[in-house]
Amino acid sequence: VHLVESGGGVVQPGGSLRLSCAASGRTARSYTTGWFRQAPGTEREFVTAISWSGVSTYYADSVKGRFTISRDNAKNTVYLQMNSLKPEDTAVYYCAATNRILTTAADQYAYWGQGTQVTVSS
């Protein structure tokens, strides 16, 4: 499974961005997909994940109510809608895929994208 993120950029506090994660590979749509982020000098942090069917989702407390994950299996794409962005959301955002059930553990994800930078600054 090959993953490519897009949609990052610079936004003011309170603004919105939508990230996309395009997957290729015959079975890409059957994988649980997650988003992680990493700010300079910090460990990679779980943000959210969605089951292959799109029925189940899970969010970190820090983004609950502000971020929404969704997927379009016809397009092999997972989206991360980020609203009410804060400076502390600044990080490189990675999408990742696993054939396991919904999990927050980065080491359970076998496939990773290259990351996209999100900067929240006035």
TORKOL-4160 file (C-alpha; in steps of 0.2 Angstrom, whole numbers, padded with zeros to 4 digits, m for minus):
122
<pt num="1" X="0000" Y="0000" Z="0000"/>
<pt num="2" X="0007" Y="0017" Z="m0005"/>
<pt num="3" X="0001" Y="0033" Z="0004"/>
<pt num="4" X="0002" Y="0051" Z="m0002"/>
<pt num="5" X="m0004" Y="0065" Z="0009"/>
<pt num="6" X="m0009" Y="0082" Z="0003"/>
<pt num="7" X="m0018" Y="0098" Z="0008"/>
<pt num="8" X="m0006" Y="0105" Z="0021"/>
<pt num="9" X="m0001" Y="0123" Z="0022"/>
<pt num="10" X="m0001" Y="0139" Z="0033"/>
<pt num="11" X="m0017" Y="0144" Z="0041"/>
<pt num="12" X="m0022" Y="0157" Z="0055"/>
<pt num="13" X="m0028" Y="0151" Z="0072"/>
<pt num="14" X="m0047" Y="0147" Z="0071"/>
<pt num="15" X="m0045" Y="0143" Z="0052"/>
<pt num="16" X="m0048" Y="0126" Z="0043"/>
<pt num="17" X="m0038" Y="0114" Z="0032"/>
<pt num="18" X="m0043" Y="0098" Z="0024"/>
<pt num="19" X="m0029" Y="0085" Z="0022"/>
<pt num="20" X="m0031" Y="0070" Z="0010"/>
<pt num="21" X="m0022" Y="0053" Z="0010"/>
<pt num="22" X="m0023" Y="0044" Z="m0007"/>
<pt num="23" X="m0019" Y="0026" Z="m0006"/>
<pt num="24" X="m0014" Y="0015" Z="m0020"/>
<pt num="25" X="m0013" Y="m0004" Z="m0020"/>
<pt num="26" X="m0026" Y="m0017" Z="m0024"/>
<pt num="27" X="m0032" Y="m0020" Z="m0006"/>
<pt num="28" X="m0029" Y="m0002" Z="0000"/>
<pt num="29" X="m0048" Y="0001" Z="0004"/>
<pt num="30" X="m0048" Y="m0014" Z="0016"/>
<pt num="31" X="m0036" Y="m0006" Z="0028"/>
<pt num="32" X="m0039" Y="0004" Z="0044"/>
<pt num="33" X="m0032" Y="0021" Z="0041"/>
<pt num="34" X="m0025" Y="0033" Z="0054"/>
<pt num="35" X="m0018" Y="0051" Z="0055"/>
<pt num="36" X="m0003" Y="0055" Z="0066"/>
<pt num="37" X="0007" Y="0071" Z="0069"/>
<pt num="38" X="0024" Y="0075" Z="0074"/>
<pt num="39" X="0030" Y="0093" Z="0080"/>
<pt num="40" X="0049" Y="0097" Z="0081"/>
<pt num="41" X="0057" Y="0089" Z="0096"/>
<pt num="42" X="0042" Y="0078" Z="0101"/>
<pt num="43" X="0036" Y="0060" Z="0098"/>
<pt num="44" X="0024" Y="0055" Z="0084"/>
<pt num="45" X="0006" Y="0057" Z="0091"/>
<pt num="46" X="m0010" Y="0048" Z="0087"/>
<pt num="47" X="m0023" Y="0060" Z="0080"/>
<pt num="48" X="m0037" Y="0049" Z="0073"/>
<pt num="49" X="m0042" Y="0033" Z="0064"/>
<pt num="50" X="m0056" Y="0026" Z="0054"/>
<pt num="51" X="m0060" Y="0008" Z="0050"/>
<pt num="52" X="m0060" Y="0001" Z="0032"/>
<pt num="53" X="m0079" Y="0003" Z="0031"/>
<pt num="54" X="m0079" Y="0020" Z="0038"/>
<pt num="55" X="m0092" Y="0015" Z="0051"/>
<pt num="56" X="m0080" Y="0017" Z="0066"/>
<pt num="57" X="m0069" Y="0031" Z="0071"/>
<pt num="58" X="m0058" Y="0036" Z="0085"/>
<pt num="59" X="m0051" Y="0053" Z="0090"/>
<pt num="60" X="m0037" Y="0059" Z="0102"/>
<pt num="61" X="m0045" Y="0070" Z="0116"/>
<pt num="62" X="m0034" Y="0085" Z="0109"/>
<pt num="63" X="m0044" Y="0086" Z="0093"/>
<pt num="64" X="m0061" Y="0079" Z="0097"/>
<pt num="65" X="m0075" Y="0090" Z="0091"/>
<pt num="66" X="m0063" Y="0100" Z="0080"/>
<pt num="67" X="m0056" Y="0087" Z="0068"/>
<pt num="68" X="m0066" Y="0074" Z="0057"/>
<pt num="69" X="m0060" Y="0059" Z="0048"/>
<pt num="70" X="m0069" Y="0052" Z="0033"/>
<pt num="71" X="m0065" Y="0040" Z="0019"/>
<pt num="72" X="m0071" Y="0038" Z="0001"/>
<pt num="73" X="m0067" Y="0020" Z="m0004"/>
<pt num="74" X="m0072" Y="0023" Z="m0022"/>
<pt num="75" X="m0058" Y="0035" Z="m0023"/>
<pt num="76" X="m0046" Y="0026" Z="m0011"/>
<pt num="77" X="m0044" Y="0042" Z="m0001"/>
<pt num="78" X="m0046" Y="0046" Z="0017"/>
<pt num="79" X="m0049" Y="0064" Z="0023"/>
<pt num="80" X="m0045" Y="0074" Z="0038"/>
<pt num="81" X="m0055" Y="0090" Z="0040"/>
<pt num="82" X="m0047" Y="0101" Z="0053"/>
<pt num="83" X="m0057" Y="0116" Z="0060"/>
<pt num="84" X="m0054" Y="0128" Z="0074"/>
<pt num="85" X="m0035" Y="0126" Z="0072"/>
<pt num="86" X="m0024" Y="0131" Z="0086"/>
<pt num="87" X="m0005" Y="0135" Z="0086"/>
<pt num="88" X="m0002" Y="0118" Z="0095"/>
<pt num="89" X="m0009" Y="0109" Z="0080"/>
<pt num="90" X="0007" Y="0114" Z="0070"/>
<pt num="91" X="0016" Y="0098" Z="0065"/>
<pt num="92" X="0020" Y="0086" Z="0051"/>
<pt num="93" X="0004" Y="0076" Z="0048"/>
<pt num="94" X="0006" Y="0058" Z="0042"/>
<pt num="95" X="m0007" Y="0045" Z="0036"/>
<pt num="96" X="m0004" Y="0027" Z="0040"/>
<pt num="97" X="m0013" Y="0011" Z="0036"/>
<pt num="98" X="m0014" Y="m0006" Z="0045"/>
<pt num="99" X="m0024" Y="m0022" Z="0042"/>
<pt num="100" X="m0028" Y="m0023" Z="0061"/>
<pt num="101" X="m0043" Y="m0016" Z="0069"/>
<pt num="102" X="m0044" Y="0002" Z="0075"/>
<pt num="103" X="m0029" Y="0006" Z="0085"/>
<pt num="104" X="m0019" Y="0021" Z="0091"/>
<pt num="105" X="m0002" Y="0013" Z="0092"/>
<pt num="106" X="0010" Y="0019" Z="0078"/>
<pt num="107" X="0019" Y="0003" Z="0078"/>
<pt num="108" X="0004" Y="m0007" Z="0073"/>
<pt num="109" X="0003" Y="0003" Z="0056"/>
<pt num="110" X="0014" Y="m0005" Z="0043"/>
<pt num="111" X="0012" Y="0008" Z="0029"/>
<pt num="112" X="0016" Y="0027" Z="0030"/>
<pt num="113" X="0015" Y="0042" Z="0019"/>
<pt num="114" X="0029" Y="0055" Z="0018"/>
<pt num="115" X="0019" Y="0068" Z="0028"/>
<pt num="116" X="0012" Y="0085" Z="0025"/>
<pt num="117" X="0016" Y="0101" Z="0035"/>
<pt num="118" X="0003" Y="0110" Z="0044"/>
<pt num="119" X="0007" Y="0127" Z="0052"/>
<pt num="120" X="m0005" Y="0137" Z="0062"/>
<pt num="121" X="0001" Y="0155" Z="0065"/>
<pt num="122" X="m0005" Y="0172" Z="0064"/>
